[in-house]
């Protein structure tokens, strides 16, 4: 019997805090690959198409902390006699846990805590389980946001758990149908992305699967080559699995963080598995559209271990690696999804148990062929296609019971555009909160003033914003953001100047003009003080060598001076002001920066610069070493 239930999961979890009201107008797009011209034509084309420069209209989620407190997390649980799947509807529909009940084996990496870190397009991200990524290169904008969830009647009479949401940067609808037939040993996830517009849209999807790793964990996949991508901004085609005589299909044999995007074998069923020393573990397979497969490792350097500890404080064991599945061959590519079109596929997640001699055969071809035969015997490509066809008979079925509420942004966009979406993924007007309803007057040419910081600008509403009749600061503020997003720098500056003396427009003017006096005035006007603004303003002034202005800004920090972002800016201020001993003392006190960015190692760099100024050689403290490139 298959049961779908709603439960609370109590976890040590950090507080996410409110969104950052400062719009992310700085360009964050990836630089082109250094060897782009050497790559195959299709890969080149996809890598140059559809890049996202910033996550607008979404705001950043960067006000989380690192204080873990037991908190109830809403979950939806789907189980039969073989599997128990736990899904987090409030956090991007994450498949948090998948337990094989007969063996009591957890098939995923189940993070014992919920600790956000700065790895996603909107900053906040957490490790573990299966994350669904729609939209653009990076962890998607909805990864730490709620999704709509409901029960749907499955084609076999068992309940399907459906999650869906509006992806705001691309105006796409994502749909996930979790289906666990009564006697199935696999959890099926029917995935669909809908483009309701008549215009094509860049499409990107990767299912990021975290699995536990040990020294004997091996990742197998039907491939002979892989595109290797580290932190040198290159894609290099390498043979699988040998590199310098080391079998790198074992995640813990890697010294540094690295991606391997496996080159698909034509006419081969897509699958990937991570098997332990005994030959058992998770296998993920899919229908043909989800062709890409990848392995990611943090690496066995001190920095790699530090990152694992950072994401899973108090972790036991050897941490995790990721096996992933995507629409394209690599995560540096976007595909063109035609207008008024949807793409769909079916994924399967379950336990694979093979002879350890086969799983760990020294010859790669022997190992992957033997494991592939085991996958085929459990779930053939033909059977998976048949199941996808069965799922599609209910993919448009209307939900029969609401289980969780997502956002109202989809309802708002449908009100603006009149687009049609599947009846299976409804966005009813009553899903709009006060936040979304605040934009309804714009459809009638009005922009009423509201108290507090402005919300994220609906940059896709630019034409409507230009004809709003209300000539107030908020109208000009939003016009400026929409113009900036469209690449109209001069028009944005004009609009923000017309928005007059408010901290939000002044902050944007500081970025647009490079005149840091705007930052100083913005901080003066912002009451109460905001750590996000003060830290950003100080860092911008310090980068321009303006220590005195940065000091005046810090003097207004008041009660947010203890915020780690502000404290780190103060370390830089002391260093620039010629006080390396004071900077060292602050770092010795300890700064735990929740929003440390993946790939950055600023804390270690500051420490080394301080030691150089002091003429000393104290080693970098372990808590500040986050290098992704191996031990230095």
Long-range contacts (C-beta under 8 A, 24 or more apart in sequence): 1-80, 1-81, 1-182, 2-78, 2-79, 2-80, 2-158, 2-159, 2-180, 2-181, 2-182, 3-77, 3-78, 3-79, 3-80, 3-159, 4-76, 4-77, 4-78, 4-151, 4-159, 4-161, 5-76, 5-77, 6-74, 6-75, 6-76, 6-77, 6-403, 6-404, 7-75, 7-76, 7-77, 8-72, 8-73, 8-74, 8-75, 9-72, 9-73, 9-74, 9-75, 9-86, 9-88, 9-96, 10-70, 10-71, 10-72, 10-73, 11-70, 11-71, 11-73, 11-112, 11-113, 11-114, 12-68, 12-69, 12-70, 12-71, 12-112, 12-113, 12-114, 13-68, 13-69, 13-70, 13-71, 13-73, 13-113, 13-114, 13-115, 14-64, 14-65, 14-66, 14-67, 14-68, 14-69, 14-113, 14-114, 14-115, 14-116, 14-594, 15-64, 15-65, 15-67, 15-69, 16-61, 16-63, 16-64, 16-116, 16-124, 16-144, 17-61, 17-63, 17-64, 17-65, 18-63, 19-59, 19-60, 19-61, 19-63, 19-456, 20-59, 20-60, 20-61, 20-62, 20-63, 20-532, 21-59, 21-453, 21-454, 21-455, 21-504, 21-530, 21-532, 22-59, 22-60, 22-504, 22-507, 22-532, 22-533, 22-536, 23-56, 23-59, 23-456, 23-457, 23-481, 23-508, 24-54, 24-55, 24-56, 24-59, 24-60, 25-54, 25-56, 25-481, 25-484, 25-485, 25-508, 25-511, 25-512, 26-54, 26-511, 27-53, 27-54, 28-53, 28-54, 28-55, 29-53, 29-54, 30-137, 30-332, 31-233, 33-233, 33-234, 33-235, 33-332, 34-232, 34-233, 34-234, 35-234, 35-235, 35-236, 39-235, 43-235, 43-329, 43-330, 43-333, 46-328, 46-332, 46-333, 46-334, 46-335, 47-330, 47-332, 47-333, 49-202, 49-333, 49-334, 49-335, 49-336, 50-136, 50-202, 50-203, 50-204, 50-334, 50-336, 51-136, 51-137, 51-334, 52-121, 52-135, 52-136, 52-137, 52-138, 52-169, 52-202, 54-485, 55-121, 55-122, 55-141, 55-169, 56-169, 56-456, 56-457, 56-459, 56-481, 56-485, 57-168, 57-169, 57-456, 57-457, 57-458, 57-459, 57-460, 58-121, 58-122, 58-141, 58-168, 58-169, 58-456, 59-122, 59-455, 59-456, 60-122, 60-123, 61-116, 61-120, 61-122, 61-123, 61-124, 61-144, 61-145, 62-118, 62-122, 62-123, 62-124, 62-532, 62-595, 63-532, 64-116, 64-124, 64-594, 64-595, 65-594, 66-115, 66-313, 66-592, 66-594, 68-113, 68-115, 68-313, 71-114, 73-114, 74-404, 76-149, 76-161, 76-403, 76-404, 78-159, 78-161, 78-178, 78-180, 78-187, 79-180, 80-180, 80-181, 80-182, 80-183, 80-184, 81-183, 82-183, 82-184, 82-185, 83-180, 83-184, 83-185, 83-186, 83-187, 83-350, 85-178, 85-180, 85-187, 87-149, 87-161, 87-163, 87-178, 88-129, 89-146, 89-147, 89-149, 89-163, 89-403, 89-404, 89-406, 90-145, 90-146, 90-404, 91-126, 91-143, 91-144, 91-145, 91-146, 92-131, 92-132, 92-140, 92-142, 92-143, 92-144, 92-145, 92-147, 93-132, 93-147, 93-149, 93-163, 93-165, 93-176, 94-128, 94-129, 94-130, 94-131, 94-132, 94-143, 95-129, 95-130, 95-178, 95-189, 95-349, 96-128, 96-129, 97-129, 98-130, 98-187, 98-282, 98-349, 100-350, 100-351, 103-280, 103-351, 105-280, 105-351, 106-212, 107-211, 107-281, 107-282, 107-349, 107-350, 107-351, 108-209, 108-210, 108-211, 108-212, 108-282, 109-210, 109-211, 109-212, 109-319, 109-320, 111-210, 111-311, 111-312, 112-312, 112-314, 112-315, 112-316, 113-312, 113-313, 113-314, 115-310, 115-311, 115-312, 115-313, 116-144, 116-594, 117-310, 117-311, 117-594, 117-595, 117-596, 117-598, 118-594, 118-595, 118-596, 118-597, 118-598, 119-597, 119-598, 120-144, 121-169, 123-595, 126-311, 127-210, 127-311, 127-312, 127-320, 128-210, 128-312, 128-320, 129-210, 130-207, 130-208, 130-209, 130-210, 130-349, 131-207, 131-208, 131-210, 132-174, 132-176, 132-191, 132-205, 132-207, 132-208, 133-204, 133-205, 133-206, 133-207, 133-208, 134-167, 134-170, 134-172, 134-174, 134-193, 134-204, 134-205, 135-167, 135-169, 135-170, 135-172, 135-204, 136-169, 136-170, 136-202, 136-204, 136-334, 137-204, 137-331, 137-332, 137-334, 139-208, 140-167, 141-167, 141-168, 141-169, 142-167, 142-174, 145-406, 145-407, 146-404, 146-405, 146-406, 146-407, 147-176, 147-404, 147-406, 148-402, 148-404, 148-405, 148-406, 148-425, 148-431, 149-402, 149-403, 149-404, 149-406, 150-399, 150-400, 150-401, 150-402, 150-403, 150-404, 151-399, 151-400, 151-401, 151-403, 152-177, 152-394, 152-397, 152-398, 152-399, 152-400, 152-424, 153-394, 153-397, 153-400, 154-179, 154-181, 154-394, 155-390, 155-391, 155-393, 155-394, 156-181, 156-182, 156-390, 158-182, 160-394, 161-403, 162-399, 162-424, 162-425, 164-406, 164-424, 164-425, 165-406, 165-407, 165-410, 166-407, 166-409, 166-410, 166-413, 166-427, 168-409, 170-201, 170-202, 170-203, 171-195, 171-196, 171-197, 171-201, 171-413, 171-460, 172-201, 172-203, 172-337, 173-410, 173-421, 173-422, 173-425, 175-395, 175-422, 175-424, 175-425, 177-391, 177-394, 177-395, 179-391, 185-350, 185-351, 185-378, 186-348, 186-349, 186-350, 186-378, 186-379, 187-348, 187-349, 187-350, 188-346, 188-347, 188-348, 188-349, 188-387, 188-391, 189-346, 189-347, 189-348, 189-349, 190-344, 190-345, 190-346, 190-347, 190-388, 190-391, 190-392, 190-395, 191-290, 191-344, 191-345, 191-346, 191-347, 192-342, 192-343, 192-344, 192-395, 192-422, 193-337, 193-342, 193-343, 193-344, 194-341, 194-342, 194-421, 194-422, 194-425, 195-337, 195-338, 195-339, 195-340, 195-341, 195-342, 196-340, 196-414, 196-417, 196-419, 196-420, 196-421, 197-339, 197-340, 197-417, 197-419, 198-339, 198-340, 199-339, 200-336, 200-337, 200-338, 200-339, 201-336, 201-337, 201-339, 202-334, 202-335, 202-336, 202-337, 203-327, 203-334, 203-335, 203-336, 203-337, 203-343, 204-326, 204-327, 204-328, 204-331, 204-333, 204-334, 204-335, 205-290, 205-326, 205-327, 206-292, 206-294, 206-324, 206-325, 206-326, 206-327, 206-331, 207-284, 207-290, 207-324, 207-325, 207-326, 207-347, 208-322, 208-324, 209-282, 209-284, 209-322, 209-323, 209-324, 209-325, 209-349, 210-320, 210-321, 210-322, 211-274, 211-281, 211-282, 211-320, 211-321, 211-322, 211-323, 212-317, 212-318, 212-319, 212-320, 213-251, 213-252, 213-274, 213-297, 213-318, 213-319, 213-320, 213-321, 214-252, 214-276, 214-277, 214-317, 214-318, 215-250, 215-252, 215-318, 216-250, 216-276, 216-277, 216-360, 217-250, 217-251, 217-252, 217-274, 217-275, 217-276, 217-277, 217-281, 217-321, 218-249, 218-250, 218-274, 218-275, 218-359, 218-360, 218-367, 219-249, 219-250, 219-251, 219-272, 219-273, 219-274, 219-295, 219-321, 219-323, 220-249, 220-272, 220-273, 220-275, 220-359, 220-367, 220-368, 220-371, 221-262, 221-271, 221-272, 221-273, 221-293, 221-295, 221-323, 221-368, 222-264, 222-265, 222-268, 222-269, 222-270, 222-271, 222-368, 222-372, 223-262, 223-263, 223-264, 223-265, 223-293, 223-368, 224-263, 224-265, 224-365, 225-262, 225-263, 226-260, 226-261, 226-262, 226-263, 227-260, 227-261, 227-262, 227-263, 227-329, 227-330, 228-258, 228-259, 228-260, 229-258, 229-259, 229-260, 229-261, 229-330, 229-332, 230-256, 230-257, 230-258, 230-259, 230-629, 231-257, 231-599, 231-628, 231-629, 235-261, 235-330, 235-332, 237-263, 240-364, 241-364, 242-364, 247-362, 247-364, 249-295, 249-364, 249-367, 251-295, 251-297, 251-321, 252-297, 252-300, 252-318, 253-300, 254-297, 254-299, 254-300, 255-299, 255-300, 255-301, 255-630, 255-631, 256-299, 256-301, 256-304, 256-628, 256-629, 256-630, 257-296, 257-297, 257-298, 257-299, 257-303, 257-304, 257-307, 257-628, 257-629, 258-296, 258-297, 258-299, 259-294, 259-295, 259-296, 259-331, 260-294, 260-295, 260-296, 261-292, 261-293, 261-294, 261-329, 261-330, 261-331, 262-292, 262-293, 262-294, 262-295, 263-329, 264-291, 264-292, 264-293, 264-329, 268-372, 269-372, 269-375, 269-376, 269-380, 269-381, 269-384, 270-325, 271-372, 271-375, 272-323, 272-324, 272-325, 273-323, 273-352, 273-371, 273-375, 274-321, 274-323, 275-352, 275-354, 275-359, 275-371, 277-356, 277-360, 278-356, 279-353, 279-354, 279-355, 279-356, 279-357, 279-358, 279-359, 279-360, 280-351, 280-352, 280-353, 280-354, 281-351, 281-352, 282-323, 282-349, 282-350, 282-351, 282-352, 283-348, 283-349, 283-350, 283-351, 283-352, 283-375, 283-378, 284-323, 284-325, 284-347, 284-348, 284-349, 285-347, 285-348, 285-375, 285-379, 285-384, 286-325, 286-345, 286-346, 286-347, 286-348, 286-384, 287-345, 287-346, 287-381, 287-384, 287-385, 287-388, 288-345, 288-381, 289-327, 289-343, 289-344, 289-345, 290-325, 290-326, 290-327, 290-345, 290-347, 291-326, 291-327, 291-328, 291-329, 292-324, 292-325, 292-326, 292-327, 292-328, 292-329, 292-330, 293-323, 293-324, 293-325, 293-326, 294-322, 294-323, 294-324, 294-325, 294-326, 294-330, 294-331, 295-321, 295-322, 295-323, 295-324, 296-321, 296-322, 296-324, 297-321, 297-322, 299-628, 299-630, 301-627, 301-629, 301-630, 301-631, 302-622, 302-625, 302-627, 302-631, 303-601, 303-625, 303-626, 303-627, 303-628, 303-629, 303-630, 303-631, 304-628, 306-622, 306-623, 306-625, 306-626, 307-598, 307-626, 307-628, 310-596, 310-626, 342-422, 344-388, 344-392, 344-395, 345-388, 346-384, 346-387, 346-388, 346-391, 348-379, 348-384, 348-387, 350-378, 350-379, 352-378, 394-424, 395-422, 395-424, 396-422, 396-423, 396-424, 397-423, 397-424, 398-423, 398-424, 398-426, 399-424, 399-426, 405-431, 406-431, 407-431, 407-433, 407-436, 408-432, 408-433, 408-435, 408-436, 408-437, 409-436, 411-436, 412-436, 412-439, 412-440, 413-460, 415-440, 415-443, 416-443, 416-461, 416-464, 442-468, 445-469, 446-470, 447-472, 447-474, 447-475, 447-478, 449-473, 449-474, 450-474, 453-504, 454-478, 454-504, 457-481, 457-482, 457-485, 458-482, 459-485, 459-486, 462-486, 473-499, 473-500, 473-502, 473-505, 474-499, 476-500, 476-505, 477-502, 477-504, 477-505, 477-508, 480-505, 480-508, 481-508, 484-508, 484-512, 501-525, 503-533, 507-533, 507-536, 507-537, 510-537, 510-540, 511-540, 514-544, 516-540, 516-541, 516-544, 516-546, 516-549, 517-549, 519-549, 519-553, 520-549, 520-552, 520-553, 523-553, 523-556, 524-556, 528-558, 528-559, 529-556, 529-557, 529-558, 529-559, 529-560, 530-560, 531-557, 531-560, 531-563, 531-565, 531-566, 532-565, 534-560, 534-563, 534-566, 534-569, 535-563, 535-565, 535-566, 535-568, 535-569, 538-566, 538-569, 538-570, 538-572, 538-573, 539-569, 539-572, 542-569, 542-572, 542-573, 542-576, 545-576, 547-573, 547-576, 547-577, 550-576, 551-577, 564-591, 564-592, 564-593, 564-594, 565-593, 565-595, 567-591, 568-593, 568-602, 568-603, 571-606, 572-606, 575-606, 575-609, 575-610, 575-613, 580-610, 580-613, 580-614, 581-614, 583-610, 584-610, 584-611, 584-614, 587-621, 587-624, 590-623, 592-623, 596-626, 598-628, 599-628, 600-626, 601-625, 601-626, 601-627, 601-628
